[in-house]
Amino acid sequence: MKSITQVGLIIVLITVLGGGIYGTVGLSDTNADRSVTIEVVEQSNGILAIETGPVQTAGNETKIATVRNQGDRPFDIMEVVTDQSIQRYALSPGQSSDIYVDIDCDSISSEEYEIEIFADTNESDGTLRIESMTTVAVSCSSG
C-alpha cells in the first residue's frame, strides 16, 4: 500500500511540475525583443480606423461605415457584418474601404449591425494582427 501511495504522489508531482514548466493554456505573460507600448484609442484614431455615425436610409444597399488604414504597412482585411457575407480585401497605407449592408426598409424600421474587422500583415520579423469591433444603428426613413 505504501508503494502505491508513493507512486501516486510521484505522478501528482510530475503532473504539477510539468504544468509549471509548460505553463497553462491562458496567456499570463508576454515578452518582446524590443520595447512595446500598447495604447487604447478611439476607433477613428487607431492604426485601422472604423468611422461610423448615425445612418438613415430608404433601404437597399446602404453605407454604414468606412475602414481606413492609418498605419504604415498594408493589411489583409476580413470584414464580418451581422447577417451579411464576409468580405476580404487588402488595404495599403492611406487607403480606405466603405462597408455596405443590404437593408429591407419594407420589413424593418431600424436595425443594429455588428462590424468585426480582422487585419493581418506578415512581416519578415513576425505577424501583426489587429481586431476591432463596433456596432452601428441604422434607421429607415419614411418614404
N, C-alpha and C positions, 0 to 999 in steps of 0.2 A: 504494500500500500504506500509505503514511504517513497519508493522509486516512481510510482505513478504520479504522486504529488510533485516530486522534483521535476519530472518530465513536463507536467502541466505548467509549472512555474517557469521553466526554461522556455516553453512555447510562448507563454504570455510575455516574457521579457523580450524575446526575439521580435514578436509582433509589435510591441510598444516601441522598442528601439528602432526597428525597421521603419515604422511610421514616422519616427522623429528624423531619421536620416533622409527619407524620401519626401517628407513633407505631407501636406494634406491636399485635398482637391481644390480648396479655395485659395485665392490669392491673398497672401498676408504680407508679402514683401516684394519690392521691386528694385532692380539695380540698373544702372546705366553707365556706359563708358564715359559719357560726358555729363555735364550738369544739365538738369532738366527742370523746366519751370512749367507748371500747369496753372492756367488761369481760366476761370469761368467768366464768360462774357455773354452779352445779349446775342441772340441768334444772328442778328443783322451785322454784328461786328466780328463774327468768327472767321476762321480760315475759309470755311464753307458756310456762307450765309444763306439763310432761308428767309426771304422777305415776304411777309403776308400782311393782310389788312382785312377790314370788313369787306365781304364780297356780296354783291347783289346782282342777280341775273334774271333774265327772262327765260332761261333754260338752254338746253343743248350744250355744246362744248363751251366750257367756261374756265378762264384762267383763275386759279386760286392762290398761286404763289410763284416765286422765282427763286431758283437756286443759283448762287453766284460763287465762283471760285475766286476768293480774295487772297489766296496764297501764292507761293512762288513755284509750285510744281503742278503737273497735270494729275487729275484724279479720274479713276474709273468709278462711275456712279451707278448705284442701284436705287431706284426710286420706287417706294411702295406706298400706295394710297388706298385707303379703305374702299373696298368693293370696286376697285379699278385694276387694270392689268399692270404688271410690273414692267417698268421701263429701265433700260440700261443704255448708258451713253458715256462719253468722255467729256471732261471739261478741262481745257487748258487754263493757265493763269489769266484772269481778267474776263473769261467767258462766263455766260450765264445761260440758263435754260428755264423756260416757263413750264409750270405744271398745270395741266388741264384735267378737268373731270367732265363727264357727260351727265348732266342733270336733267331730270324729267320734272319740270315745274307743274305739269298737269296732275302728277300724283303726290307731290310733296310741296310743303311751303317753306321748309328750311331743313338743313342737313349739316352735320358736322363731319369733317373729313380729317382723319389722322394721316399725317405725312411722315414717313420714315425715310431718311436718307442714309445710305451706307456708302462711304467713299474710301477707296483704297488707292495707294500708289506704291509701286515696287521700286525701291531704291537699291543701289548696289550694297548699301550697308543695312538693309532691312526694309520692312514694310510699315507704312504709316496708315492707320485706319481711323476714320472719323465717323461717328454715328450721331445723328441728330434727329429729333422728333418734335413735331408741333401739331397743333390742332387748329383747323380753320373752320369757322362758321360761315355757311352760305345761306342767304335768304333769297327766295324767289320774289321778284317784283310782280305786282299785279299788272296784267296787260291792259 
